Amino acid sequence: MPLPDLLPVTAGLGMAYLLVVPETKAFYGVSDNQLEATLIDLDGLLAYSNSQTAAHAAPHPSAGTPLDTYKSGHTDNVAGYPCERWDIQLEAVKVDLCVAKLATPWLSVPLTGAAAKYAWAVELTDGNHFPLRLITRLGGAQEGRMEVTSIQKKNVQASNLQVPPNYGVVSLAAMLAAPSLHTRPPPGAPVRLR
């Protein structure tokens, strides 16, 4: 999938693929262009968002409470599948998802901790939903868009389901906490995760 402009932290990754590791509640956005993988730890990412919301005097009403209303009730058709629009606010970034009801056992991730407080995250990772479209907006302006154009079911070699050993790994949470979202380690430079 093409990732440029999806978020400032993913700009420059070029074409990438996503590895899902349900048992660790993590995703890796792997870029062969950058010889790098971005680790997206759901608990860590949502805890970070929760801490940022708590730090502001007037948190956004949909910043991540269990009572959030995120389902719009509007249905679109993406890649031949009906999907419902979910509107999620994560700090200053608004995320519009179009989520289909599809069997996704590989995306069945029982969330606990900070992630379990987000009803949309729990539902999205229940093994029965799949986001077909993701649009990020900042200040109302579209910042990035990713949309599924087709779904193909096929066998994949197990060796393709891991981050190549010579790729650097950077945590998305660490990138978000950095002074500049555009600061990235050099391509292929290993990054220690704690």
C-alpha positions as CSV (number, residue, x, y, z in Angstrom):
1,M,0.0,0.0,0.0
2,P,1.3,3.5,-0.6
3,L,1.9,5.4,2.6
4,P,3.3,8.8,1.7
5,D,1.3,11.7,3.2
6,L,-0.9,9.4,5.3
7,L,0.6,11.0,8.4
8,P,3.7,13.2,8.8
9,V,5.5,10.3,10.5
10,T,4.9,8.0,7.5
11,A,5.9,10.4,4.8
12,G,8.9,9.1,2.8
13,L,8.1,5.4,3.5
14,G,7.0,4.9,-0.1
15,M,5.3,1.6,-0.8
16,A,4.9,-0.4,2.3
17,Y,3.2,-3.4,3.7
18,L,1.5,-4.1,7.0
19,L,2.4,-7.0,9.3
20,V,-0.1,-7.8,12.1
21,V,1.1,-9.6,15.2
22,P,-2.1,-10.2,17.3
23,E,-0.4,-11.9,20.2
24,T,1.6,-8.8,20.9
25,K,-1.1,-6.3,19.9
26,A,1.2,-4.7,17.4
27,F,1.4,-3.8,13.7
28,Y,4.5,-3.2,11.7
29,G,4.5,-0.8,8.7
30,V,7.4,-2.2,6.7
31,S,9.1,0.0,4.0
32,D,11.5,-1.8,1.6
33,N,12.4,1.7,0.3
34,Q,13.6,2.8,3.7
35,L,14.8,-0.6,5.0
36,E,12.8,0.2,8.0
37,A,9.7,-1.0,10.0
38,T,7.5,1.3,12.1
39,L,6.2,-0.5,15.1
40,I,2.6,0.5,16.0
41,D,1.9,-0.9,19.5
42,L,-1.9,-0.4,20.1
43,D,-1.7,-0.2,23.9
44,G,1.3,2.2,23.7
45,L,-0.2,4.4,21.0
46,L,-3.6,4.7,22.6
47,A,-2.0,5.3,26.1
48,Y,0.0,8.1,24.5
49,S,-3.1,9.6,22.9
50,N,-4.9,9.3,26.3
51,S,-2.0,11.0,28.1
52,Q,-2.0,13.9,25.6
53,T,-5.8,14.3,26.0
54,A,-5.4,14.4,29.8
55,A,-2.7,17.1,29.5
56,H,-5.0,19.5,27.8
57,A,-7.4,21.7,29.8
58,A,-10.3,21.1,27.5
59,P,-10.0,17.7,25.9
60,H,-11.9,17.1,22.6
61,P,-15.3,15.4,23.4
62,S,-14.4,12.4,21.2
63,A,-10.8,12.0,22.2
64,G,-11.2,8.5,23.4
65,T,-13.7,7.9,26.2
66,P,-15.6,4.6,26.4
67,L,-18.9,6.5,25.6
68,D,-17.7,7.9,22.3
69,T,-20.1,7.9,19.4
70,Y,-17.9,7.0,16.5
71,K,-20.3,5.3,14.1
72,S,-22.0,7.6,11.7
73,G,-24.6,5.3,10.4
74,H,-23.6,6.2,6.8
75,T,-22.6,3.3,4.5
76,D,-20.3,3.5,1.5
77,N,-19.1,0.9,-0.9
78,V,-15.3,0.4,-1.1
79,A,-13.6,-2.3,-3.3
80,G,-17.0,-3.9,-3.8
81,Y,-17.8,-4.2,0.0
82,P,-20.3,-2.2,2.0
83,C,-18.6,-0.3,4.9
84,E,-19.8,2.1,7.6
85,R,-18.1,5.4,8.2
86,W,-16.5,5.7,11.7
87,D,-15.4,9.2,12.8
88,I,-12.6,9.1,15.4
89,Q,-10.8,12.1,16.9
90,L,-7.2,11.5,18.0
91,E,-5.9,14.7,19.4
92,A,-5.7,17.3,16.5
93,V,-6.1,14.5,13.9
94,K,-9.5,13.4,12.8
95,V,-9.6,9.9,11.4
96,D,-12.4,8.8,9.0
97,L,-12.6,5.0,8.6
98,C,-14.9,3.1,6.4
99,V,-15.2,-0.3,8.2
100,A,-16.6,-3.4,6.6
101,K,-18.0,-6.4,8.5
102,L,-15.5,-9.1,7.3
103,A,-14.1,-12.2,8.9
104,T,-10.6,-11.2,9.9
105,P,-9.3,-13.8,12.4
106,W,-5.8,-12.5,11.8
107,L,-6.9,-9.2,13.2
108,S,-8.4,-10.6,16.3
109,V,-6.5,-8.8,19.1
110,P,-8.0,-8.9,22.6
111,L,-7.2,-5.4,23.8
112,T,-6.5,-4.6,27.4
113,G,-5.1,-1.6,29.3
114,A,-5.4,1.8,27.6
115,A,-6.5,0.4,24.3
116,A,-9.6,-1.3,25.9
117,K,-10.9,2.2,26.8
118,Y,-11.5,2.9,23.1
119,A,-14.7,1.2,22.0
120,W,-13.8,1.7,18.3
121,A,-10.4,0.1,18.8
122,V,-11.9,-2.9,20.6
123,E,-14.5,-3.4,17.8
124,L,-12.0,-2.9,15.0
125,T,-9.7,-5.6,16.4
126,D,-12.4,-8.2,17.2
127,G,-11.8,-10.4,14.2
128,N,-15.0,-9.3,12.4
129,H,-14.2,-5.9,11.0
130,F,-11.7,-4.5,8.5
131,P,-11.1,-0.9,7.6
132,L,-11.3,-0.4,3.8
133,R,-10.6,3.3,3.8
134,L,-8.7,5.6,6.1
135,I,-8.7,9.4,5.7
136,T,-6.8,11.7,8.1
137,R,-7.8,15.3,8.5
138,L,-5.9,18.1,10.3
139,G,-7.9,21.3,10.9
140,G,-10.6,20.0,8.6
141,A,-8.2,19.6,5.6
142,Q,-7.5,16.2,4.3
143,E,-3.9,15.2,5.1
144,G,-3.8,11.6,3.9
145,R,-5.9,8.9,2.4
146,M,-5.5,5.1,2.1
147,E,-8.1,3.0,0.4
148,V,-8.3,-0.7,-0.4
149,T,-8.9,-1.3,-4.2
150,S,-9.2,-5.1,-4.1
151,I,-8.9,-8.0,-1.7
152,Q,-7.1,-11.2,-2.8
153,K,-7.0,-14.3,-0.7
154,K,-3.8,-16.3,-1.2
155,N,-1.1,-18.2,0.6
156,V,1.9,-16.4,1.8
157,Q,5.3,-17.9,2.8
158,A,5.9,-17.7,6.6
159,S,9.2,-16.0,6.0
160,N,7.4,-13.1,4.5
161,L,5.5,-12.5,7.8
162,Q,8.3,-11.0,9.7
163,V,10.4,-7.8,9.6
164,P,13.6,-8.6,7.7
165,P,16.5,-8.8,10.2
166,N,18.6,-6.1,8.5
167,Y,15.8,-3.5,8.8
168,G,15.8,-0.8,11.4
169,V,12.7,-0.7,13.7
170,V,11.3,2.5,15.1
171,S,8.4,2.9,17.4
172,L,5.5,5.1,16.3
173,A,5.0,6.1,19.9
174,A,8.6,7.3,20.1
175,M,8.2,9.2,16.8
176,L,5.1,10.9,18.1
177,A,6.9,11.9,21.3
178,A,9.8,13.3,19.4
179,P,10.1,17.1,19.1
180,S,9.6,16.9,15.3
181,L,7.4,14.4,13.6
182,H,9.6,14.7,10.5
183,T,12.8,13.5,12.4
184,R,13.5,9.9,11.3
185,P,16.5,7.8,11.8
186,P,18.7,7.2,8.7
187,P,17.3,4.4,6.5
188,G,18.4,1.0,7.7
189,A,19.7,2.4,11.1
190,P,18.7,0.0,13.9
191,V,16.6,1.6,16.7
192,R,16.4,0.0,20.1
193,L,12.9,-0.4,21.4
194,R,12.3,-0.5,25.2
